[in-house]
Amino acid sequence: DKYLYFGQRLLERGFADWFRVMFKLIEERPFIVEPIHQELFDTFEKIYKQEYTRVNINLPPRSAKTTLSKYFLVYGLTKNPKCNFLTRI
């Protein structure tokens, strides 16, 4: 199935690419990537790879930290349904 193949390839590309496509599909508008977002994408990728085990993200309001966090939970569970998260959003 071409959609399954697309989804698998998208997950393999990493959180940043997966997020941007899913955001566009769900929110029906593109996500505007600012310089701070690339650092957040890298941080979330390191969390998934267990390079970081504890992270506290302190950013000003409207910097997309909650949106990225919610999508990251879905990303992690999609890639590995057995993964566990402790979060406070």
N, C-alpha and C positions, 0 to 999 in steps of 0.2 A: 504494500500500500504506500503510495507516494507521500501521504501525510505523516505516516508513522516514520518513514525514512527521514523526512524533513525535521520532524521533532527530535529524533535521535541525533542528527547532525547538529541541530541547534544546541542541544544540551552539551554536546562535546566541545562546542566553541567557547563555552564559559558563561558565567553569570551575566556579564555586560551585554553580550549579544542576545542571549535568551531574554533578558529583562526588556531590552528595547523592542523586540518583536512582540512579546506578550503585552507590554504596556500599550503598544499601538493597537493591538487586536482588542484588548479589553476596554481601554479608555477612549478609543477611537480618535486619538490625537497623538502626535509624536512626542516623545520625551526629549526635552531640550537638555542636552548634556553640557554642563558647566565644568570648569577645571576641577572643582572639588569632587565631582561625581566619579571621575576616574579613580581617585584615591579610595573612594567608598567601594567601588566595584572591586578593586584590588583587595581591600580589606575583607569584603564578603567572600571572595574567592579563597583567601587564606584561612578564613574561618571554616569553610567547607573542607579544605584540605587538611584541617586540624593543625595548621601552623600557628594559629592563634586559638587559645582555648577560652580566654576571657577578654571581652571587649566592651568598652563603654564609649559610646558615640555621643559627643557633645557638640552640637552644631546649632546655629540659630534657627528659629522657626522658619518654615517654608523652604527648607533646604533639601527636602525629599527624603529625609532619614526614615520616617515612618513608612512611606511608600516602598522604599528599597527594602526595608526590613520585612515587610509583609510579603513581598514578592520573593525575597530570599528564602523564607520558610517554605514556600511552595516549590521553589527551585530545588532546595535540598531534599525535600520529601519526594519529589519527582525523580531525582537522580538515584536516591537511595531511600526506599520506603521504611527502612529500619533505623534511620538516623533519629536522634533525639535533640530537642532544643529546649533550653530554658530561656525564656525571654520575658521582657516586660515592655509592652508597646503602649 
